[in-house]
């Protein structure tokens, strides 16, 4: 019997659950886009974005998704024929690298597979071998949502410094910003890209590129960048419209302002990071218990390398897809699909699912999610260990 009627729960790794306050903030007439309250709103948003990113640098706001932010970051740092080193741990690392290739950049890929983070020793060795300094930038995804790996960004910076290499360090924080700790300035990151639809709890449609003075100097040495992607006017606008390359995304900005009020001024960034850490451990405790008596396992074995925003899980084909379908059709819960965990057309793709636990998520939501997953395992006859919900509750109780 379907029990899904009522409020659905989208437990995918983005778009994340959006607070009612954020959605309600968008329900107002279009504002004046030249003067007045909207200008003041944007001027309040920019410092709050920098607070979340932990940077004193600049931020450019684009009317784009994360792919647009990727392109903007590349367009402002690399010209045709330049070389970059892409550190890949899943689909989105490959995606950013492929975009650079399509823009005429020569891309060298270090592929660390789908179940392990970047190895900084390999990064250091490759950069030491680049005696001519041909590599202009090193790109890495902080959290690849396809695999749920969390890469050690400070270790990558340390490897670059140990090699004495002057490349830019460019980091994709689309899935990690406001969920997993990220310290742009303290970690020596030169360029960071993010999106509105995950930890920032805002509808998809805004992309952000943060950049420091080193990156600005690289931008100044490039041939002209396309008018839309050029981050200089957006990061240092002389007129209001330059923030956005044209008409402002008014209602997205209303939503973002409310989300940042909740994140920065009410909960606080440190508290939000701690909340994500506890909720991630809650899910891990349940999965570990289920795995004691069945095929379920987390894709990333080492807890230190797991994202606090998303968990990729193997259950064996066809159980992964069957569980997702049961939760959607019966319980009103949507889990994330497998992304590139098996080749296209391989039945093994049906053995994986992902849980998004980012943004506007709390204890009762996660415990309810885990309860419905257990119900699905029982309904489908999938072997699993006992005590998962008790283990999850114990994590919440400890805080």
Buried (B, 14 or more C-beta within 10 A) or exposed (E): EEEBEEEEBBBBBBBBBBBEBBBEBBEEEEBEBEEEEBBEBBEEBBEBBBBBBBBEBBBBBBBBBBBBBBBBBBBBBBBEEBBBBBBBBBBBBBBBBBBBBEBEBBBEBBEBEBBBBBBBEEBBEBBEEBEEEEBBBBBBBBBBBBBBBBBBBEBBBBBBEBBEBEBBBBBBBBBBBBBBBBEBBEBBBBBBBBBBBBBBBBBBBBBBBBBBEBBBEBBEEBEEBEEBBBBBBBBEBEEBBBBBBEEBBBBBBBBBBBBBBBBBEEBEBEEBBBBBBBBBBBBBBBBBBBBEEBBBBBBBEEEEBBBBBBBBBBBBBBBBBBBBBBBBEBBBBBBBBBBBBBEEEEEBBBBBBBBBBBBBBEBEBBBBBBBBBBBBBEBBEBEBBEBBBEBBBEBBEEE
